[in-house]
Amino acid sequence: MSSPIEKLVGPTLLRGKTEVPTAEALAGKKIVMIYFSAHWCPPCRGYTPQLASTYSSSTKLDEVEIIFVSSDQDQAAFDGYHGEMPWLALPYSDRAAKDKLSELYGVRGIPTLVVLNADGTVVTTGGRGKESTWLGGGGGGGGDSSGGGNTGSGCVIL
């Protein structure tokens, strides 16, 4: 039986260039963060390294995972950008799932970090800059402090 998160993102995710079963990748996770971003977006390019640093130094990776959902314009841009990230990604080819997730969480701008409980309930759609709340470590990732995740410095997506 699939988990609520698996129903949202599909049966497989990418770890690097390798497809992994979503159920296996998220086994035991209490928190799943959905990271909407794109290589072409300057605020994303600034925030991603901060998020990656917090993630990489986290002592809670047995409980927390991030899934990158790309707004890049092609597979090559996705491949290059995801290559800079230490976490999972929704396969670029699954544009239908990307669109569904963006609509479900009201994503109108990037970067946006949506935080979910393992049962798929929303903790916040404004996790940007507050990731250390769930990942541990020092201050946030330096994102906006508005709490909206879709406000402040960001790129508009249509």
N, C-alpha and C positions, 0 to 999 in steps of 0.2 A: 504494500500500500504506500502511495507516495505521500510525502509530507506537504504541509501547506506551502512551504517555500518552493519545493519542487514543482508544485502545480503552477506557481508563478513564473519560474525561470526555465522550466523544462527539464528533461531527463539527464542532460549532460551540460557540463561547464568546461571551461578551459583552464588548465593549470600550465602556464607557459603555452606551448603549442600542442599539449597533450590533452585529449578529451578525457574527462573523468566523470563517472556517474555522480550526479548531483547528490543523491542520498549518501554516497560514500564521502564526498567532499565536505558535506555539512553535518556528518554524524557527530553527535555530542555537542554541537554548537548551541549556545543559549541566545546569542545575538548574531544577526546577520545584517550587515550594512550593504546597501545598494548604492554604488557610487556612479552617478551620471556625470560623464565628462567627455572631452574630446581634445585631440592634439591641437586643433586649429584655434582653440580658445585660450587667450593669454592668461586669464585668471586661473584656468584649469592647470595650465603649465606651471603656474606658481604654486598652486595648492597641492598638486599630486606629490611632489617630492617631500613636502611636509607630512602629508598623510602617510606616505611610504616609510618615512623615518619613524613616526609614531608606531606604525604597524610592526615594523621590523624589530623594534626594541620592546615590544609588548611582551609581558609575561602571561597574557591571557589568551593566547592564540588557540589554546585548546577549547576555549569557550566562545570565541568571536571570529567571524570571517567577513571578508569584504568581497563583493562581486561587482566588477566593473561593467557598466552598461554604456556602450560607446555611441556617441553622436558623430563619430568621424565620418568622412564622406566616402571612404573606400576601404577595402580590405588591407591595402598596404599601409595606410595611415593607422588603422587599428593595430596591425601587427607591430609596427614600430613603437607606438605609444604603449600598448599593453606590455611590450618587452621591458619597459621601465618600471613595471608594477610587480610587487611580490605576491599579489593575491589572484583570486579567480576572476574569470570573465565570462559573460554571456557570449556565446559564439557570435561573431559579427554577422554571419549569414542569417541569424534569427532576428530579422528586422521586425517581424510581427510581435515577438515577445518584447523587444525594446519599446515598440510603440504602445503596447498594452501596459507595460510598467510605467512608462512616462505619463500616460493618461491616468492610470490608477492613483499615482502619487502626485498628480498635478504639477509635474515638472515643466516649467516654462523657461528656465534658465539654468545654466551650468557654470560652475560645478555645484552639484546638489548631492548631499549625503543623507539617504533615508535609512533610519535605524528600525529594525524589526526584531520582535521576539521570535523565538524558534517556532511558535505557533502561527507566525505570519501577522500578528497584530502589530500595528504601528506604534513605536515608541516616540519617534519624532520624524518629521520630514525636514527638519532643520538641524541635522547633525554636523554640518560643516563648521569646523572650528571647535567642536565640542567632542571630537572622537576620543580624546583621552578619558572621558567619562566612562567609556566602555573598554577601551584598550589599555587604560592605565598610563602611567608616565606623566611627564610634566605637562604644562599648559596645553591648550588646544593646538590645532594645526595652523593657527594664524588666519583663519577665515573670518568672515564677518561675524559680528556679535548680535545681529538682529534677531536670531532665532528662527528666521524664516527659511533659510537655506536657498531660497529662490530670490533673495533680495541682496542688496549691497553690490559689490563688484562681481560681475558675472557676464556671461554671454547669453543672449537670447537665442532660443531654438524654436523653430516653427514646425 
